[in-house]
Structures are given as structure tokens and as C-alpha cells.
Amino acid sequence: MSHRCCAQPLPLTIAPTFACRSHRPAQHKQEALESPHVSAHLHKWVDLVFGRKARGPRAEAANNVFHYLTYDDVAQRFLDQVGTVGLGRRGAADAFW
């Protein structure tokens, strides 16, 4: 796939060095995810995504805040306000963009 849906060419991407060295990139990624480092720090990631640091002051302190429309409940309230409730997910996206 070298073009976007609007026929614009995609920019050249350069793989990170660890991916270039690996003959089996999927296996390399699996080994990284199953490493002792990931196992030791997985609970921190869970806190960022699902736990106490996902929203509010703790999220701000952990620099874990995103655009407000990435949060489902906020995005739904926004869509409700612009009057796209009956359109369904794809229709709402088309109406927004």
C-alpha cells in the first residue's frame, strides 16, 4: 500500500533499528513484550490506561491526557450536542468531518 485513499503518496517510513536487525520481527516483538522489564512495569501501564491515572488530576500529573474527544463519554456528549444521535457511528463521523 503506497497511496492513501485520496491518491496522495504515503511518506517514506524508516523502521527502527531493532526491527531492521530482526529477521523475524513478530517474534522479536513477542520477546520484547514477554521480557522481565515489561513484566515488572505492566502494572504502571494498566494504571495509566484503566486505573487511577486514566483521568483527572492524577492523569495530568502523569502526563497522561489526550484530546478531549478521545474519551468515549465526552465524544458521545459532543455528538449529542451537534445533533447526530440518530446517524449511528459512521454517520456521526461523516457529519463531524
MARKE-965397 format. One record per residue (C-alpha): residue number from 1; z, y, x. Coordinates in pm, 1 decimal, always signed. Example, Ala and Ser with C-alpha at 12.3 -4.5 7.8 and 13.67 -1.06 7.14 Angstrom:
<base 1,<+780.0,-450.0,+1230.0>>;
<base 2,<+714.0,-106.0,+1367.0>>;
***
This chain:
<base 1,<+0.0,+0.0,+0.0>>;
<base 2,<-118.6,+307.2,+181.4>>;
<base 3,<-152.8,+552.4,-107.1>>;
<base 4,<+73.2,+691.9,-375.3>>;
<base 5,<-17.5,+671.4,-741.7>>;
<base 6,<-171.0,+1019.3,-722.5>>;
<base 7,<-410.3,+913.5,-439.3>>;
<base 8,<-218.7,+1103.1,-171.5>>;
<base 9,<-185.0,+909.6,+152.3>>;
<base 10,<+162.9,+796.0,+245.2>>;
<base 11,<+307.1,+939.0,+565.8>>;
<base 12,<+324.6,+713.0,+869.0>>;
<base 13,<+660.2,+541.4,+891.0>>;
<base 14,<+820.8,+417.2,+1207.6>>;
<base 15,<+1051.7,+117.4,+1192.3>>;
<base 16,<+1392.5,+146.8,+1359.6>>;
<base 17,<+1424.6,-18.9,+1698.5>>;
<base 18,<+1631.9,-311.4,+1568.7>>;
<base 19,<+1352.8,-400.0,+1325.7>>;
<base 20,<+1084.8,-388.7,+1597.2>>;
<base 21,<+1276.1,-629.9,+1820.4>>;
<base 22,<+1321.8,-886.4,+1547.2>>;
<base 23,<+1059.3,-1149.4,+1476.3>>;
<base 24,<+1240.7,-1234.3,+1155.3>>;
<base 25,<+1359.5,-904.4,+1001.6>>;
<base 26,<+1508.2,-1063.1,+687.5>>;
<base 27,<+1722.3,-1296.3,+895.9>>;
<base 28,<+1823.8,-1006.1,+1120.6>>;
<base 29,<+1939.0,-802.6,+818.4>>;
<base 30,<+2127.3,-1100.5,+676.2>>;
<base 31,<+2309.1,-1148.7,+1005.6>>;
<base 32,<+2400.0,-780.0,+1011.8>>;
<base 33,<+2536.0,-791.1,+656.5>>;
<base 34,<+2739.9,-1101.5,+733.3>>;
<base 35,<+2880.7,-958.1,+1057.1>>;
<base 36,<+3254.3,-921.3,+1123.5>>;
<base 37,<+3215.3,-540.7,+1121.0>>;
<base 38,<+3074.7,-539.1,+766.8>>;
<base 39,<+3340.2,-784.1,+650.3>>;
<base 40,<+3612.6,-562.2,+796.9>>;
<base 41,<+3481.0,-246.1,+627.5>>;
<base 42,<+3339.2,-375.2,+297.3>>;
<base 43,<+3644.5,-258.1,+100.2>>;
<base 44,<+3570.1,+102.2,+205.9>>;
<base 45,<+3218.8,+78.9,+66.6>>;
<base 46,<+3349.6,-67.1,-260.5>>;
<base 47,<+3589.8,+227.8,-291.1>>;
<base 48,<+3301.3,+471.8,-240.3>>;
<base 49,<+3075.4,+309.5,-497.4>>;
<base 50,<+3310.7,+174.9,-762.9>>;
<base 51,<+3663.0,+281.4,-680.5>>;
<base 52,<+3883.2,+581.5,-632.8>>;
<base 53,<+3636.5,+767.0,-411.7>>;
<base 54,<+3343.1,+741.1,-651.8>>;
<base 55,<+3415.7,+1069.7,-832.5>>;
<base 56,<+3638.8,+1370.7,-836.2>>;
<base 57,<+3840.7,+1527.4,-555.0>>;
<base 58,<+3860.9,+1202.9,-354.2>>;
<base 59,<+3481.7,+1170.6,-362.1>>;
<base 60,<+3449.0,+1529.2,-241.7>>;
<base 61,<+3696.8,+1467.3,+39.6>>;
<base 62,<+3499.6,+1156.5,+143.1>>;
<base 63,<+3169.0,+1348.9,+125.5>>;
<base 64,<+3055.2,+1104.1,-143.5>>;
<base 65,<+2899.4,+1337.2,-400.2>>;
<base 66,<+2545.7,+1329.0,-529.7>>;
<base 67,<+2319.6,+1531.6,-757.9>>;
<base 68,<+2490.9,+1552.7,-1094.8>>;
<base 69,<+2204.9,+1380.8,-1279.9>>;
<base 70,<+2251.4,+1061.9,-1075.6>>;
<base 71,<+2566.4,+985.9,-1276.0>>;
<base 72,<+2473.3,+794.8,-1593.9>>;
<base 73,<+2710.8,+965.6,-1834.7>>;
<base 74,<+2617.9,+1314.5,-1712.9>>;
<base 75,<+2245.6,+1235.3,-1725.5>>;
<base 76,<+2281.3,+1099.3,-2079.4>>;
<base 77,<+2463.4,+1414.4,-2192.2>>;
<base 78,<+2186.0,+1622.2,-2034.3>>;
<base 79,<+1916.8,+1421.1,-2213.9>>;
<base 80,<+2107.6,+1454.0,-2539.8>>;
<base 81,<+2114.9,+1831.0,-2497.1>>;
<base 82,<+1741.4,+1861.8,-2435.2>>;
<base 83,<+1663.6,+1661.7,-2748.5>>;
<base 84,<+1513.4,+1343.8,-2607.2>>;
<base 85,<+1759.6,+1097.1,-2758.3>>;
<base 86,<+1509.1,+904.7,-2970.1>>;
<base 87,<+1248.5,+864.0,-2698.0>>;
<base 88,<+1408.5,+579.7,-2502.8>>;
<base 89,<+1447.6,+572.7,-2126.0>>;
<base 90,<+1080.6,+603.5,-2026.9>>;
<base 91,<+1005.7,+864.4,-2290.3>>;
<base 92,<+1304.7,+1068.8,-2184.3>>;
<base 93,<+1189.4,+1060.3,-1823.7>>;
<base 94,<+839.4,+1169.7,-1925.1>>;
<base 95,<+980.6,+1453.7,-2134.3>>;
<base 96,<+1203.4,+1566.6,-1846.2>>;
<base 97,<+934.8,+1562.2,-1575.1>>;
***
